[in-house]
Amino acid sequence: MGKRTRRMFTNEYKAEAVRLARDSDQSIGATAKAIGVSETALRRWRDQAEIDDGKGPAGALTTEERLEMRRLRRELSEVKMERDFLKKAAAFFAKEIT
């Protein structure tokens, strides 16, 4: 059984899909089927668009905030690896000196 590849959609595609879902008289499921995406994906895109428009629940993260959080987590991970490396290097050189 082959590995499924994950499809990637541009932000413009997602925005257009959300616009179609909002403007259509069809259900979310029918709209999703018509454009070839899963109903769950279209619902997530719609919910995220509402959050980005300021209409979401209190405390929900906008797309920009999510991207910033992802960047900061990646940066923190790198800093931790650098710190751990420097600790080991310091311990190694401290042993050689004594």
Wavefront OBJ file of the C-alpha trace (Angstrom):
o trace
v 0.000 0.000 0.000
v 1.498 3.310 -1.092
v 1.993 6.326 1.076
v -0.565 9.078 0.540
v 0.846 12.442 -0.374
v -0.571 15.459 1.344
v -2.129 17.981 -0.984
v -1.147 21.594 -0.472
v -3.462 24.486 -1.267
v -2.515 28.120 -1.677
v -4.012 30.785 0.537
v -5.776 32.210 -2.511
v -7.386 28.840 -3.250
v -8.557 28.516 0.344
v -9.979 32.057 0.333
v -11.859 31.379 -2.895
v -13.210 28.097 -1.518
v -14.431 29.859 1.632
v -16.056 32.570 -0.482
v -17.839 29.921 -2.546
v -19.035 28.158 0.607
v -20.358 31.392 2.101
v -22.058 32.603 -1.087
v -23.489 29.239 -2.123
v -26.971 28.022 -1.243
v -25.504 24.524 -0.974
v -24.314 22.872 2.193
v -20.635 22.858 3.139
v -20.458 19.179 2.209
v -21.915 19.747 -1.259
v -19.610 22.700 -1.898
v -16.576 20.714 -0.718
v -17.473 17.815 -2.994
v -17.978 20.175 -5.944
v -14.503 21.722 -5.578
v -12.750 18.450 -4.703
v -11.723 18.961 -1.090
v -12.823 17.243 2.092
v -15.702 18.667 4.067
v -13.514 18.832 7.165
v -10.857 20.881 5.372
v -13.408 23.360 4.038
v -14.958 23.743 7.501
v -11.517 24.399 9.024
v -10.730 26.968 6.336
v -14.076 28.679 6.925
v -13.605 28.724 10.702
v -10.064 30.110 10.352
v -11.299 32.794 7.945
v -13.882 33.871 10.536
v -11.159 34.083 13.185
v -8.963 36.121 10.831
v -11.918 38.453 10.201
v -12.299 38.997 13.963
v -15.540 37.023 14.219
v -14.133 33.954 15.952
v -14.214 32.928 19.596
v -12.233 34.898 22.134
v -8.626 33.777 22.405
v -8.528 32.034 19.031
v -5.277 32.558 17.121
v -5.267 34.237 13.735
v -3.293 32.756 10.868
v -0.490 35.276 11.393
v -0.323 34.473 15.095
v -0.144 30.747 14.294
v 2.726 31.342 11.861
v 4.559 33.449 14.442
v 4.051 30.758 17.086
v 5.423 28.092 14.733
v 8.464 30.270 13.941
v 9.130 30.948 17.623
v 8.856 27.263 18.537
v 11.315 26.357 15.794
v 13.703 29.081 16.968
v 13.400 27.919 20.586
v 14.222 24.370 19.540
v 17.375 25.563 17.760
v 18.452 27.657 20.731
v 17.978 24.693 23.075
v 20.123 22.480 20.831
v 22.840 25.145 20.736
v 22.697 25.534 24.513
v 22.999 21.777 25.054
v 25.941 21.600 22.665
v 27.714 24.419 24.468
v 27.121 22.736 27.843
v 28.721 19.522 26.562
v 31.615 21.425 24.990
v 32.233 23.347 28.211
v 32.203 20.121 30.226
v 34.596 18.469 27.753
v 37.113 21.322 27.892
v 36.798 21.615 31.658
v 37.896 17.965 31.948
v 40.937 18.572 29.722
v 42.116 21.524 31.762
v 42.172 19.622 35.047
l 1 2 3 4 5 6 7 8 9 10 11 12 13 14 15 16 17 18 19 20 21 22 23 24 25 26 27 28 29 30 31 32 33 34 35 36 37 38 39 40 41 42 43 44 45 46 47 48 49 50 51 52 53 54 55 56 57 58 59 60 61 62 63 64 65 66 67 68 69 70 71 72 73 74 75 76 77 78 79 80 81 82 83 84 85 86 87 88 89 90 91 92 93 94 95 96 97 98
